[in-house]
Amino acid sequence: MTETKPSLKRTLIGKVVSDKRAKTVTVLVERRVKHAMYGKIVAKSSKYHAHDEKGEFHLGDIIEITESRPISKTKNWVATRLVQKATLV
């Protein structure tokens, strides 16, 4: 029997805020958390550098990133798929 095991790698969805570096995109991931003392819902955000081998993701795109082995000093994530293309204003 060949059963597929669920991936233990984390995946996050965020917005590309920079695509200036070669083969790298900077992704802003926002999450909403309840404040410990006041109970108010607060938006917290983190930026991740993700590997984009083909340079297919651009500024404003919403993409999915997956945890991977360290690729460089700051890159531990790989851009896996495009969720939503950036809209032109």
C-alpha positions, 0 to 999 in steps of 0.5 A: 500500500502506498499512502501519501503522508501529509507534508510537515512543511508549513505553508503561508499566504502573503503579498509580494512587497518586493521583487527587485532581487534576483530569484528572490521575492519578499512576502508580507504575511499578515495575521490577526491575533487577539491582544493578550491583555485588552482582547482587541483583534490586532493585525501582526505582520512578518516579512519572509524572503522566498526563493523564486527561481523563474522570476514569475511573481511580481509586486502586489501578487498574492502567493503561497510560500512553503518552508524549505531548507536554508537557501541563503542566509535569509532565505528559508522559504520557496514560492510555490504558487500564485493565489491571486495576480496583482490588479492594475490600478 
